[in-house]
Amino acid sequence: MHFSPTFTVVVLVSIWCCVESACPQIISRSSWGAKSPRSKLSLRVNPPPWVVVHHSDTPSCTSRSACESRVKNIQSYHMDNRQWADIGYNFLIGGDGNIYEGRGWGVYGAHVPKYNSKSIGICLIGNFQASSPPSNQMEALKQLIECGEETGKLASNYHVIGHRQGGSTTCPGNSLYNKITTFSRWESNP
Ligand SMILES: [Zn+2]
């Protein structure tokens, strides 16, 4: 059987498109200028059965440069003030709609002690006690979780919770928390 070059290219592009489209673009640590971690451990339960949603409880950011600065500040705060090995979260999402790589998939985080060994911590940058994240920021959160589901980076039976369900805190803020409780994978009784 003979395939024309055009046919072959179309098939290859189709495969490339659909494999790629499972996940949104993630801005890598090197792109945002992360410091190297002091140490790095794999999750004890991987793929993890939990996604824990946070807010940064800082001002929001709406451009890539402002969000990169915010992510760097959060990393410095966690490493220098808290003395953690790295930025605490696995991923951060800006009000610019971009996803920034924190510790990344499969890595033991520092965001809620009861769940660090078996979860992915995702932080939406801003304070969402009284106001909700913009739609692009919420959409990026949903896409990142779907990406984890589709690529097997999350356990097939995974569930989503807000930080307050695993610790004594108002995080991720009333407004964002209320949105999370509408997710089909939200767990009311973790
Ligand atoms: Zn939190």
Backbone and ligand atoms as CSV (ligand in chain L), in Angstrom:
chain,resi,resn,atom,element,x,y,z
A,1,MET,N,N,0.856,-1.200,0.000
A,1,MET,CA,C,0.000,0.000,0.000
A,1,MET,C,C,0.891,1.249,0.000
A,2,HIS,N,N,0.453,2.261,-0.747
A,2,HIS,CA,C,1.261,3.485,-0.836
A,2,HIS,C,C,0.464,4.681,-0.303
A,3,PHE,N,N,1.054,5.429,0.599
A,3,PHE,CA,C,0.418,6.656,1.109
A,3,PHE,C,C,1.125,7.866,0.518
A,4,SER,N,N,0.359,8.820,0.055
A,4,SER,CA,C,0.969,10.029,-0.507
A,4,SER,C,C,1.596,10.837,0.627
A,5,PRO,N,N,2.609,11.637,0.293
A,5,PRO,CA,C,3.230,12.485,1.332
A,5,PRO,C,C,2.205,13.388,2.010
A,6,THR,N,N,1.254,13.920,1.245
A,6,THR,CA,C,0.249,14.814,1.831
A,6,THR,C,C,-0.588,14.082,2.867
A,7,PHE,N,N,-1.002,12.869,2.492
A,7,PHE,CA,C,-1.807,12.062,3.411
A,7,PHE,C,C,-1.032,11.817,4.711
A,8,THR,N,N,0.246,11.464,4.557
A,8,THR,CA,C,1.082,11.169,5.723
A,8,THR,C,C,1.193,12.390,6.631
A,9,VAL,N,N,1.401,13.566,6.032
A,9,VAL,CA,C,1.540,14.795,6.817
A,9,VAL,C,C,0.242,15.084,7.573
A,10,VAL,N,N,-0.889,14.919,6.879
A,10,VAL,CA,C,-2.191,15.191,7.509
A,10,VAL,C,C,-2.396,14.274,8.710
A,11,VAL,N,N,-2.054,13.008,8.542
A,11,VAL,CA,C,-2.219,12.050,9.638
A,11,VAL,C,C,-1.317,12.430,10.807
A,12,LEU,N,N,-0.057,12.748,10.510
A,12,LEU,CA,C,0.883,13.095,11.585
A,12,LEU,C,C,0.435,14.354,12.325
A,13,VAL,N,N,-0.035,15.349,11.582
A,13,VAL,CA,C,-0.479,16.596,12.224
A,13,VAL,C,C,-1.710,16.334,13.080
A,14,SER,N,N,-2.605,15.459,12.592
A,14,SER,CA,C,-3.813,15.147,13.361
A,14,SER,C,C,-3.447,14.495,14.685
A,15,ILE,N,N,-2.496,13.543,14.628
A,15,ILE,CA,C,-2.084,12.863,15.860
A,15,ILE,C,C,-1.444,13.875,16.800
A,16,TRP,N,N,-0.559,14.722,16.267
A,16,TRP,CA,C,0.144,15.715,17.070
A,16,TRP,C,C,-0.859,16.662,17.734
A,17,CYS,N,N,-1.839,17.081,16.962
A,17,CYS,CA,C,-2.821,18.058,17.450
A,17,CYS,C,C,-3.552,17.535,18.644
A,18,CYS,N,N,-3.976,16.183,18.509
A,18,CYS,CA,C,-4.904,15.671,19.518
A,18,CYS,C,C,-4.196,15.190,20.764
A,19,VAL,N,N,-2.964,14.772,20.597
A,19,VAL,CA,C,-2.186,14.411,21.782
A,19,VAL,C,C,-1.892,15.698,22.554
A,20,GLU,N,N,-1.488,16.739,21.817
A,20,GLU,CA,C,-1.135,18.011,22.444
A,20,GLU,C,C,-2.343,18.671,23.128
A,21,SER,N,N,-3.500,18.554,22.502
A,21,SER,CA,C,-4.640,19.332,22.982
A,21,SER,C,C,-5.230,18.774,24.273
A,22,ALA,N,N,-4.719,17.623,24.742
A,22,ALA,CA,C,-5.220,17.088,26.005
A,22,ALA,C,C,-4.890,18.022,27.152
A,23,CYS,N,N,-3.836,18.800,26.999
A,23,CYS,CA,C,-3.397,19.637,28.109
A,23,CYS,C,C,-3.189,21.085,27.689
A,24,PRO,N,N,-3.512,22.019,28.591
A,24,PRO,CA,C,-3.221,23.427,28.287
A,24,PRO,C,C,-1.718,23.667,28.378
A,25,GLN,N,N,-1.274,24.761,27.812
A,25,GLN,CA,C,0.134,25.127,27.908
A,25,GLN,C,C,0.472,25.465,29.359
A,26,ILE,N,N,1.619,24.978,29.806
A,26,ILE,CA,C,2.063,25.275,31.167
A,26,ILE,C,C,3.387,26.019,31.074
A,27,ILE,N,N,3.475,27.167,31.744
A,27,ILE,CA,C,4.711,27.955,31.715
A,27,ILE,C,C,5.707,27.306,32.671
A,28,SER,N,N,6.805,26.827,32.089
A,28,SER,CA,C,7.768,26.015,32.847
A,28,SER,C,C,8.526,26.865,33.861
A,29,ARG,N,N,9.131,26.190,34.799
A,29,ARG,CA,C,9.934,26.860,35.825
A,29,ARG,C,C,11.031,27.703,35.198
A,30,SER,N,N,11.688,27.157,34.175
A,30,SER,CA,C,12.776,27.928,33.567
A,30,SER,C,C,12.237,29.172,32.872
A,31,SER,N,N,11.010,29.080,32.326
A,31,SER,CA,C,10.426,30.256,31.662
A,31,SER,C,C,10.107,31.372,32.634
A,32,TRP,N,N,9.604,31.021,33.825
A,32,TRP,CA,C,9.282,32.109,34.772
A,32,TRP,C,C,10.447,32.452,35.689
A,33,GLY,N,N,11.546,31.713,35.568
A,33,GLY,CA,C,12.741,32.086,36.331
A,33,GLY,C,C,12.760,31.552,37.750
A,34,ALA,N,N,12.316,30.289,37.907
A,34,ALA,CA,C,12.305,29.681,39.242
A,34,ALA,C,C,13.717,29.448,39.761
A,35,LYS,N,N,13.865,29.529,41.085
A,35,LYS,CA,C,15.082,29.071,41.732
A,35,LYS,C,C,15.017,27.547,41.816
A,36,SER,N,N,16.189,26.901,41.848
A,36,SER,CA,C,16.220,25.439,41.981
A,36,SER,C,C,15.705,25.040,43.353
A,37,PRO,N,N,15.002,23.901,43.418
A,37,PRO,CA,C,14.549,23.436,44.738
A,37,PRO,C,C,15.732,22.956,45.582
A,38,ARG,N,N,15.615,23.066,46.911
A,38,ARG,CA,C,16.673,22.536,47.782
A,38,ARG,C,C,16.637,21.019,47.781
A,39,SER,N,N,15.439,20.468,47.627
A,39,SER,CA,C,15.281,19.017,47.523
A,39,SER,C,C,13.950,18.748,46.843
A,40,LYS,N,N,13.748,17.499,46.439
A,40,LYS,CA,C,12.553,17.152,45.666
A,40,LYS,C,C,12.207,15.696,45.957
A,41,LEU,N,N,10.972,15.460,46.377
A,41,LEU,CA,C,10.508,14.108,46.709
A,41,LEU,C,C,9.308,13.768,45.838
A,42,SER,N,N,9.173,12.494,45.488
A,42,SER,CA,C,7.972,12.080,44.753
A,42,SER,C,C,6.814,11.922,45.720
A,43,LEU,N,N,5.599,12.081,45.200
A,43,LEU,CA,C,4.400,11.831,46.004
A,43,LEU,C,C,4.446,10.408,46.545
A,44,ARG,N,N,3.900,10.193,47.730
A,44,ARG,CA,C,3.849,8.833,48.276
A,44,ARG,C,C,2.757,8.041,47.556
A,45,VAL,N,N,1.676,8.711,47.194
A,45,VAL,CA,C,0.604,8.073,46.426
A,45,VAL,C,C,0.562,8.755,45.058
A,46,ASN,N,N,1.003,8.027,44.041
A,46,ASN,CA,C,1.105,8.622,42.713
A,46,ASN,C,C,0.667,7.607,41.649
A,47,PRO,N,N,-0.305,7.913,40.809
A,47,PRO,CA,C,-0.990,9.196,40.693
A,47,PRO,C,C,-1.886,9.470,41.904
A,48,PRO,N,N,-1.965,10.754,42.272
A,48,PRO,CA,C,-2.664,11.115,43.497
A,48,PRO,C,C,-4.186,11.157,43.338
A,49,PRO,N,N,-4.907,10.809,44.400
A,49,PRO,CA,C,-6.371,10.813,44.351
A,49,PRO,C,C,-7.012,12.152,44.735
A,50,TRP,N,N,-6.186,13.162,45.064
A,50,TRP,CA,C,-6.748,14.443,45.500
A,50,TRP,C,C,-6.157,15.611,44.737
A,51,VAL,N,N,-7.022,16.603,44.485
A,51,VAL,CA,C,-6.600,17.919,44.007
A,51,VAL,C,C,-7.038,18.913,45.078
A,52,VAL,N,N,-6.100,19.705,45.596
A,52,VAL,CA,C,-6.442,20.691,46.626
A,52,VAL,C,C,-6.304,22.087,46.025
A,53,VAL,N,N,-7.389,22.855,46.103
A,53,VAL,CA,C,-7.396,24.191,45.497
A,53,VAL,C,C,-7.152,25.259,46.579
A,54,HIS,N,N,-6.284,26.206,46.244
A,54,HIS,CA,C,-5.899,27.299,47.146
A,54,HIS,C,C,-6.086,28.644,46.453
A,55,HIS,N,N,-6.106,29.708,47.267
A,55,HIS,CA,C,-5.834,31.031,46.697
A,55,HIS,C,C,-4.547,31.533,47.357
A,56,SER,N,N,-3.882,32.477,46.722
A,56,SER,CA,C,-2.587,32.921,47.261
A,56,SER,C,C,-2.769,33.953,48.366
A,57,ASP,N,N,-3.976,34.518,48.470
A,57,ASP,CA,C,-4.247,35.568,49.459
A,57,ASP,C,C,-3.272,36.739,49.277
A,58,THR,N,N,-3.024,37.051,48.021
A,58,THR,CA,C,-2.183,38.197,47.633
A,58,THR,C,C,-3.003,39.013,46.635
A,59,PRO,N,N,-2.526,40.187,46.238
A,59,PRO,CA,C,-3.201,40.862,45.127
A,59,PRO,C,C,-3.199,39.983,43.866
A,60,SER,N,N,-4.160,40.209,42.981
A,60,SER,CA,C,-4.235,39.474,41.717
A,60,SER,C,C,-3.184,39.982,40.742
A,61,CYS,N,N,-3.054,39.312,39.609
A,61,CYS,CA,C,-2.193,39.788,38.518
A,61,CYS,C,C,-2.930,39.523,37.227
A,62,THR,N,N,-2.767,40.397,36.260
A,62,THR,CA,C,-3.529,40.234,35.023
A,62,THR,C,C,-2.663,40.230,33.769
A,63,SER,N,N,-1.341,40.290,33.923
A,63,SER,CA,C,-0.464,40.168,32.754
A,63,SER,C,C,0.586,39.117,33.068
A,64,ARG,N,N,1.184,38.568,32.022
A,64,ARG,CA,C,2.180,37.519,32.258
A,64,ARG,C,C,3.340,38.041,33.101
A,65,SER,N,N,3.814,39.252,32.814
A,65,SER,CA,C,4.973,39.744,33.576
A,65,SER,C,C,4.613,39.961,35.042
A,66,ALA,N,N,3.408,40.484,35.284
A,66,ALA,CA,C,2.992,40.697,36.679
A,66,ALA,C,C,2.799,39.363,37.390
A,67,CYS,N,N,2.235,38.374,36.672
A,67,CYS,CA,C,2.006,37.068,37.303
A,67,CYS,C,C,3.328,36.353,37.565
A,68,GLU,N,N,4.292,36.480,36.648
A,68,GLU,CA,C,5.600,35.854,36.883
A,68,GLU,C,C,6.262,36.450,38.125
A,69,SER,N,N,6.147,37.761,38.289
A,69,SER,CA,C,6.715,38.399,39.497
A,69,SER,C,C,6.037,37.860,40.737
A,70,ARG,N,N,4.720,37.717,40.666
A,70,ARG,CA,C,3.960,37.221,41.810
A,70,ARG,C,C,4.401,35.797,42.164
A,71,VAL,N,N,4.573,34.964,41.136
A,71,VAL,CA,C,4.995,33.568,41.373
A,71,VAL,C,C,6.395,33.545,41.997
A,72,LYS,N,N,7.290,34.399,41.493
A,72,LYS,CA,C,8.645,34.466,42.078
A,72,LYS,C,C,8.596,34.922,43.529
A,73,ASN,N,N,7.736,35.897,43.817
A,73,ASN,CA,C,7.609,36.368,45.210
A,73,ASN,C,C,7.102,35.257,46.117
A,74,ILE,N,N,6.153,34.486,45.617
A,74,ILE,CA,C,5.604,33.387,46.426
A,74,ILE,C,C,6.693,32.338,46.665
A,75,GLN,N,N,7.488,32.049,45.628
A,75,GLN,CA,C,8.579,31.077,45.822
A,75,GLN,C,C,9.580,31.584,46.863
A,76,SER,N,N,9.951,32.852,46.760
A,76,SER,CA,C,10.911,33.415,47.726
A,76,SER,C,C,10.349,33.366,49.134
A,77,TYR,N,N,9.067,33.705,49.276
A,77,TYR,CA,C,8.438,33.677,50.597
A,77,TYR,C,C,8.463,32.258,51.174
A,78,HIS,N,N,8.118,31.274,50.351
A,78,HIS,CA,C,8.091,29.896,50.837
A,78,HIS,C,C,9.492,29.374,51.169
A,79,MET,N,N,10.486,29.730,50.347
A,79,MET,CA,C,11.842,29.194,50.564
A,79,MET,C,C,12.598,29.974,51.636
A,80,ASP,N,N,12.416,31.307,51.662
A,80,ASP,CA,C,13.222,32.134,52.585
A,80,ASP,C,C,12.535,32.324,53.939
A,81,ASN,N,N,11.231,32.574,53.936
A,81,ASN,CA,C,10.536,32.814,55.208
A,81,ASN,C,C,10.033,31.531,55.847
A,82,ARG,N,N,9.437,30.664,55.029
A,82,ARG,CA,C,8.915,29.406,55.569
A,82,ARG,C,C,9.979,28.325,55.649
A,83,GLN,N,N,11.107,28.537,54.943
A,83,GLN,CA,C,12.201,27.559,54.916
A,83,GLN,C,C,11.786,26.227,54.278
A,84,TRP,N,N,10.884,26.315,53.295
A,84,TRP,CA,C,10.506,25.102,52.575
A,84,TRP,C,C,11.524,24.833,51.468
A,85,ALA,N,N,11.482,23.619,50.926
A,85,ALA,CA,C,12.450,23.212,49.897
A,85,ALA,C,C,12.226,23.933,48.565
A,86,ASP,N,N,10.990,24.415,48.381
A,86,ASP,CA,C,10.626,24.981,47.071
A,86,ASP,C,C,9.310,25.741,47.258
A,87,ILE,N,N,8.806,26.333,46.185
A,87,ILE,CA,C,7.458,26.897,46.225
A,87,ILE,C,C,6.519,25.754,46.654
A,88,GLY,N,N,5.528,26.063,47.484
A,88,GLY,CA,C,4.731,25.002,48.089
A,88,GLY,C,C,3.818,24.242,47.137
A,89,TYR,N,N,3.276,24.960,46.141
A,89,TYR,CA,C,2.226,24.398,45.284
A,89,TYR,C,C,2.794,23.625,44.094
A,90,ASN,N,N,1.980,22.743,43.545
A,90,ASN,CA,C,2.376,22.020,42.328
A,90,ASN,C,C,2.175,22.881,41.088
A,91,PHE,N,N,1.120,23.714,41.119
A,91,PHE,CA,C,0.866,24.634,40.007
A,91,PHE,C,C,0.247,25.915,40.556
A,92,LEU,N,N,0.431,27.021,39.807
A,92,LEU,CA,C,-0.211,28.289,40.145
A,92,LEU,C,C,-0.896,28.805,38.881
A,93,ILE,N,N,-2.016,29.492,39.064
A,93,ILE,CA,C,-2.746,30.020,37.907
A,93,ILE,C,C,-2.967,31.506,38.118
A,94,GLY,N,N,-2.579,32.292,37.131
A,94,GLY,CA,C,-2.687,33.744,37.234
A,94,GLY,C,C,-4.022,34.260,36.709
A,95,GLY,N,N,-4.302,35.509,37.033
A,95,GLY,CA,C,-5.475,36.190,36.494
A,95,GLY,C,C,-5.292,36.494,35.014
A,96,ASP,N,N,-4.091,36.210,34.490
A,96,ASP,CA,C,-3.832,36.328,33.051
A,96,ASP,C,C,-4.287,35.068,32.317
A,97,GLY,N,N,-4.772,34.061,33.078
A,97,GLY,CA,C,-5.218,32.807,32.458
A,97,GLY,C,C,-4.093,31.817,32.225
A,98,ASN,N,N,-2.870,32.177,32.589
A,98,ASN,CA,C,-1.736,31.269,32.399
A,98,ASN,C,C,-1.547,30.355,33.599
A,99,ILE,N,N,-1.046,29.153,33.293
A,99,ILE,CA,C,-0.712,28.175,34.332
A,99,ILE,C,C,0.809,28.174,34.482
A,100,TYR,N,N,1.267,28.334,35.722
A,100,TYR,CA,C,2.700,28.357,36.012
A,100,TYR,C,C,3.076,27.083,36.757
A,101,GLU,N,N,4.141,26.435,36.292
A,101,GLU,CA,C,4.607,25.211,36.935
A,101,GLU,C,C,5.207,25.543,38.298
A,102,GLY,N,N,4.713,24.894,39.338
A,102,GLY,CA,C,5.331,25.004,40.655
A,102,GLY,C,C,6.228,23.793,40.818
A,103,ARG,N,N,5.871,22.906,41.754
A,103,ARG,CA,C,6.650,21.670,41.877
A,103,ARG,C,C,6.346,20.715,40.732
A,104,GLY,N,N,5.183,20.876,40.100
A,104,GLY,CA,C,4.823,20.048,38.942
A,104,GLY,C,C,4.131,18.752,39.335
A,105,TRP,N,N,3.816,17.952,38.338
A,105,TRP,CA,C,3.118,16.670,38.544
A,105,TRP,C,C,4.004,15.694,39.304
A,106,GLY,N,N,3.405,14.906,40.160
A,106,GLY,CA,C,4.097,13.777,40.782
A,106,GLY,C,C,5.026,14.141,41.925
A,107,VAL,N,N,5.100,15.441,42.271
A,107,VAL,CA,C,6.060,15.875,43.294
A,107,VAL,C,C,5.328,16.208,44.604
A,108,TYR,N,N,5.929,15.788,45.690
A,108,TYR,CA,C,5.439,16.023,47.054
A,108,TYR,C,C,5.445,17.529,47.307
A,109,GLY,N,N,4.305,18.084,47.662
A,109,GLY,CA,C,4.199,19.521,47.851
A,109,GLY,C,C,4.232,19.939,49.308
A,110,ALA,N,N,4.043,21.246,49.542
A,110,ALA,CA,C,3.933,21.803,50.895
A,110,ALA,C,C,2.797,22.814,50.846
A,111,HIS,N,N,1.551,22.304,50.997
A,111,HIS,CA,C,0.409,23.228,50.921
A,111,HIS,C,C,-0.698,22.880,51.895
A,112,VAL,N,N,-0.820,21.594,52.288
A,112,VAL,CA,C,-1.754,21.216,53.353
A,112,VAL,C,C,-1.282,19.873,53.901
A,113,PRO,N,N,-0.698,19.887,55.119
A,113,PRO,CA,C,0.028,18.715,55.628
A,113,PRO,C,C,-0.705,17.382,55.472
A,114,LYS,N,N,-2.016,17.371,55.746
A,114,LYS,CA,C,-2.738,16.105,55.667
A,114,LYS,C,C,-2.777,15.510,54.254
A,115,TYR,N,N,-2.570,16.333,53.245
A,115,TYR,CA,C,-2.737,15.879,51.860
A,115,TYR,C,C,-1.474,15.993,51.002
A,116,ASN,N,N,-0.391,16.519,51.566
A,116,ASN,CA,C,0.797,16.757,50.736
A,116,ASN,C,C,1.327,15.505,50.045
A,117,SER,N,N,1.205,14.364,50.686
A,117,SER,CA,C,1.796,13.131,50.144
A,117,SER,C,C,0.944,12.489,49.052
A,118,LYS,N,N,-0.305,12.975,48.908
A,118,LYS,CA,C,-1.251,12.271,48.023
A,118,LYS,C,C,-2.125,13.222,47.221
A,119,SER,N,N,-1.599,14.413,46.937
A,119,SER,CA,C,-2.420,15.386,46.205
A,119,SER,C,C,-1.570,16.267,45.305
A,120,ILE,N,N,-2.290,16.990,44.458
A,120,ILE,CA,C,-1.707,18.064,43.658
A,120,ILE,C,C,-2.323,19.352,44.194
A,121,GLY,N,N,-1.476,20.299,44.590
A,121,GLY,CA,C,-1.953,21.573,45.102
A,121,GLY,C,C,-1.918,22.626,44.008
A,122,ILE,N,N,-3.080,23.223,43.749
A,122,ILE,CA,C,-3.171,24.252,42.706
A,122,ILE,C,C,-3.602,25.559,43.352
A,123,CYS,N,N,-2.812,26.605,43.144
A,123,CYS,CA,C,-3.079,27.907,43.759
A,123,CYS,C,C,-3.524,28.926,42.716
A,124,LEU,N,N,-4.710,29.496,42.903
A,124,LEU,CA,C,-5.146,30.598,42.052
A,124,LEU,C,C,-4.658,31.895,42.694
A,125,ILE,N,N,-3.911,32.666,41.924
A,125,ILE,CA,C,-3.309,33.885,42.457
A,125,ILE,C,C,-4.380,34.957,42.642
A,126,GLY,N,N,-4.468,35.480,43.860
A,126,GLY,CA,C,-5.443,36.508,44.201
A,126,GLY,C,C,-6.076,36.180,45.547
A,127,ASN,N,N,-6.986,37.046,45.986
A,127,ASN,CA,C,-7.771,36.776,47.197
A,127,ASN,C,C,-9.228,36.629,46.769
A,128,PHE,N,N,-9.789,35.447,46.984
A,128,PHE,CA,C,-11.132,35.151,46.487
A,128,PHE,C,C,-12.129,34.902,47.608
A,129,GLN,N,N,-11.964,35.699,48.678
A,129,GLN,CA,C,-12.918,35.649,49.780
A,129,GLN,C,C,-14.232,36.307,49.337
A,130,ALA,N,N,-14.144,37.539,48.856
A,130,ALA,CA,C,-15.346,38.303,48.502
A,130,ALA,C,C,-15.614,38.315,47.003
A,131,SER,N,N,-14.562,38.202,46.190
A,131,SER,CA,C,-14.783,38.249,44.738
A,131,SER,C,C,-14.272,36.973,44.089
A,132,SER,N,N,-14.898,36.615,42.961
A,132,SER,CA,C,-14.564,35.370,42.267
A,132,SER,C,C,-13.400,35.586,41.298
A,133,PRO,N,N,-12.677,34.513,40.983
A,133,PRO,CA,C,-11.647,34.623,39.950
A,133,PRO,C,C,-12.309,34.927,38.600
A,134,PRO,N,N,-11.605,35.644,37.706
A,134,PRO,CA,C,-12.156,35.850,36.365
A,134,PRO,C,C,-12.315,34.515,35.641
A,135,SER,N,N,-13.169,34.510,34.609
A,135,SER,CA,C,-13.518,33.246,33.948
A,135,SER,C,C,-12.299,32.553,33.329
A,136,ASN,N,N,-11.311,33.339,32.822
A,136,ASN,CA,C,-10.150,32.677,32.207
A,136,ASN,C,C,-9.322,31.924,33.248
A,137,GLN,N,N,-9.311,32.442,34.466
A,137,GLN,CA,C,-8.559,31.782,35.535
A,137,GLN,C,C,-9.278,30.487,35.970
A,138,MET,N,N,-10.606,30.548,36.064
A,138,MET,CA,C,-11.386,29.348,36.408
A,138,MET,C,C,-11.281,28.302,35.299
A,139,GLU,N,N,-11.308,28.771,34.054
A,139,GLU,CA,C,-11.243,27.860,32.908
A,139,GLU,C,C,-9.896,27.133,32.894
A,140,ALA,N,N,-8.820,27.858,33.197
A,140,ALA,CA,C,-7.487,27.237,33.243
A,140,ALA,C,C,-7.432,26.175,34.337
A,141,LEU,N,N,-8.077,26.440,35.462
A,141,LEU,CA,C,-8.117,25.449,36.553
A,141,LEU,C,C,-8.806,24.169,36.071
A,142,LYS,N,N,-9.939,24.330,35.410
A,142,LYS,CA,C,-10.671,23.156,34.922
A,142,LYS,C,C,-9.851,22.389,33.883
A,143,GLN,N,N,-9.188,23.128,32.985
A,143,GLN,CA,C,-8.390,22.471,31.934
A,143,GLN,C,C,-7.211,21.712,32.520
A,144,LEU,N,N,-6.587,22.293,33.541
A,144,LEU,CA,C,-5.428,21.630,34.153
A,144,LEU,C,C,-5.874,20.332,34.833
A,145,ILE,N,N,-7.008,20.375,35.524
A,145,ILE,CA,C,-7.518,19.170,36.191
A,145,ILE,C,C,-7.899,18.115,35.148
A,146,GLU,N,N,-8.552,18.553,34.069
A,146,GLU,CA,C,-8.919,17.614,32.996
A,146,GLU,C,C,-7.682,16.998,32.363
A,147,CYS,N,N,-6.647,17.799,32.208
A,147,CYS,CA,C,-5.376,17.317,31.660
A,147,CYS,C,C,-4.813,16.216,32.551
A,148,GLY,N,N,-4.843,16.430,33.857
A,148,GLY,CA,C,-4.358,15.427,34.796
A,148,GLY,C,C,-5.159,14.141,34.703
A,149,GLU,N,N,-6.464,14.302,34.511
A,149,GLU,CA,C,-7.348,13.142,34.396
A,149,GLU,C,C,-7.055,12.374,33.103
A,150,GLU,N,N,-6.950,13.116,31.992
A,150,GLU,CA,C,-6.786,12.471,30.682
A,150,GLU,C,C,-5.419,11.825,30.514
A,151,THR,N,N,-4.406,12.359,31.157
A,151,THR,CA,C,-3.049,11.839,30.957
A,151,THR,C,C,-2.626,10.883,32.074
A,152,GLY,N,N,-3.526,10.605,33.006
A,152,GLY,CA,C,-3.192,9.665,34.073
A,152,GLY,C,C,-2.283,10.243,35.147
A,153,LYS,N,N,-2.149,11.574,35.179
A,153,LYS,CA,C,-1.344,12.214,36.230
A,153,LYS,C,C,-2.146,12.297,37.529
A,154,LEU,N,N,-3.466,12.114,37.411
A,154,LEU,CA,C,-4.333,12.016,38.582
A,154,LEU,C,C,-4.937,10.615,38.593
A,155,ALA,N,N,-5.194,10.091,39.784
A,155,ALA,CA,C,-5.850,8.793,39.884
A,155,ALA,C,C,-7.223,8.881,39.227
A,156,SER,N,N,-7.689,7.773,38.657
A,156,SER,CA,C,-8.962,7.814,37.925
A,156,SER,C,C,-10.131,8.163,38.849
A,157,ASN,N,N,-10.010,7.852,40.125
A,157,ASN,CA,C,-11.084,8.149,41.082
A,157,ASN,C,C,-10.807,9.435,41.871
A,158,TYR,N,N,-10.035,10.355,41.298
A,158,TYR,CA,C,-9.619,11.562,42.029
A,158,TYR,C,C,-10.808,12.431,42.434
A,159,HIS,N,N,-10.584,13.218,43.489
A,159,HIS,CA,C,-11.579,14.191,43.911
A,159,HIS,C,C,-10.917,15.537,44.181
A,160,VAL,N,N,-11.740,16.587,44.143
A,160,VAL,CA,C,-11.274,17.958,44.331
A,160,VAL,C,C,-11.803,18.475,45.665
A,161,ILE,N,N,-10.933,19.135,46.434
A,161,ILE,CA,C,-11.370,19.809,47.664
A,161,ILE,C,C,-10.734,21.199,47.740
A,162,GLY,N,N,-11.269,22.036,48.611
A,162,GLY,CA,C,-10.639,23.311,48.934
A,162,GLY,C,C,-9.740,23.118,50.147
A,163,HIS,N,N,-8.703,23.934,50.264
A,163,HIS,CA,C,-7.749,23.832,51.364
A,163,HIS,C,C,-8.459,23.756,52.721
A,164,ARG,N,N,-9.533,24.550,52.908
A,164,ARG,CA,C,-10.217,24.610,54.205
A,164,ARG,C,C,-10.789,23.258,54.635
A,165,GLN,N,N,-10.961,22.354,53.679
A,165,GLN,CA,C,-11.488,21.029,54.032
A,165,GLN,C,C,-10.406,20.128,54.615
A,166,GLY,N,N,-9.136,20.586,54.514
A,166,GLY,CA,C,-8.039,19.766,55.026
A,166,GLY,C,C,-7.228,20.469,56.096
A,167,GLY,N,N,-7.649,21.663,56.496
A,167,GLY,CA,C,-6.886,22.408,57.493
A,167,GLY,C,C,-7.705,23.581,58.001
A,168,SER,N,N,-7.226,24.205,59.068
A,168,SER,CA,C,-7.950,25.297,59.692
A,168,SER,C,C,-7.575,26.610,59.006
A,169,THR,N,N,-8.321,26.965,57.983
A,169,THR,CA,C,-8.010,28.147,57.169
A,169,THR,C,C,-9.252,28.568,56.394
A,170,THR,N,N,-9.295,29.810,55.966
A,170,THR,CA,C,-10.395,30.246,55.102
A,170,THR,C,C,-10.059,29.992,53.628
A,171,CYS,N,N,-8.812,29.626,53.333
A,171,CYS,CA,C,-8.359,29.335,51.960
A,171,CYS,C,C,-9.264,28.268,51.330
A,172,PRO,N,N,-9.719,28.367,50.117
A,172,PRO,CA,C,-9.335,29.325,49.069
A,172,PRO,C,C,-10.238,30.556,48.971
A,173,GLY,N,N,-10.821,30.995,50.104
A,173,GLY,CA,C,-11.746,32.130,50.076
A,173,GLY,C,C,-13.162,31.655,49.781
A,174,ASN,N,N,-14.145,32.297,50.404
A,174,ASN,CA,C,-15.546,31.848,50.262
A,174,ASN,C,C,-16.004,31.779,48.812
A,175,SER,N,N,-15.625,32.781,48.040
A,175,SER,CA,C,-16.155,32.874,46.685
A,175,SER,C,C,-15.612,31.756,45.790
A,176,LEU,N,N,-14.295,31.521,45.856
A,176,LEU,CA,C,-13.700,30.440,45.067
A,176,LEU,C,C,-14.158,29.086,45.600
A,177,TYR,N,N,-14.248,28.978,46.915
A,177,TYR,CA,C,-14.693,27.700,47.493
A,177,TYR,C,C,-16.095,27.340,46.991
A,178,ASN,N,N,-16.979,28.337,46.974
A,178,ASN,CA,C,-18.342,28.072,46.490
A,178,ASN,C,C,-18.338,27.582,45.048
A,179,LYS,N,N,-17.417,28.092,44.242
A,179,LYS,CA,C,-17.336,27.639,42.847
A,179,LYS,C,C,-16.867,26.185,42.781
A,180,ILE,N,N,-15.900,25.851,43.622
A,180,ILE,CA,C,-15.357,24.491,43.597
A,180,ILE,C,C,-16.418,23.455,43.982
A,181,THR,N,N,-17.324,23.867,44.868
A,181,THR,CA,C,-18.357,22.915,45.312
A,181,THR,C,C,-19.330,22.563,44.185
A,182,THR,N,N,-19.258,23.256,43.067
A,182,THR,CA,C,-20.107,22.915,41.920
A,182,THR,C,C,-19.410,21.939,40.969
A,183,PHE,N,N,-18.112,21.671,41.190
A,183,PHE,CA,C,-17.387,20.735,40.311
A,183,PHE,C,C,-17.939,19.320,40.522
A,184,SER,N,N,-18.019,18.559,39.423
A,184,SER,CA,C,-18.569,17.194,39.555
A,184,SER,C,C,-17.685,16.321,40.428
A,185,ARG,N,N,-16.374,16.598,40.479
A,185,ARG,CA,C,-15.465,15.775,41.293
A,185,ARG,C,C,-15.236,16.346,42.698
A,186,TRP,N,N,-15.985,17.406,43.068
A,186,TRP,CA,C,-15.820,17.935,44.409
A,186,TRP,C,C,-16.270,16.898,45.428
A,187,GLU,N,N,-15.507,16.756,46.508
A,187,GLU,CA,C,-15.851,15.805,47.575
A,187,GLU,C,C,-16.307,16.592,48.801
A,188,SER,N,N,-17.558,16.386,49.204
A,188,SER,CA,C,-18.095,17.153,50.331
A,188,SER,C,C,-17.602,16.603,51.668
A,189,ASN,N,N,-17.208,15.339,51.683
A,189,ASN,CA,C,-16.837,14.666,52.934
A,189,ASN,C,C,-15.481,13.972,52.834
A,190,PRO,N,N,-14.384,14.758,52.704
A,190,PRO,CA,C,-13.092,14.101,52.466
A,190,PRO,C,C,-12.591,13.350,53.714
L,1,ZN,ZN,ZN,-4.396,27.258,50.846
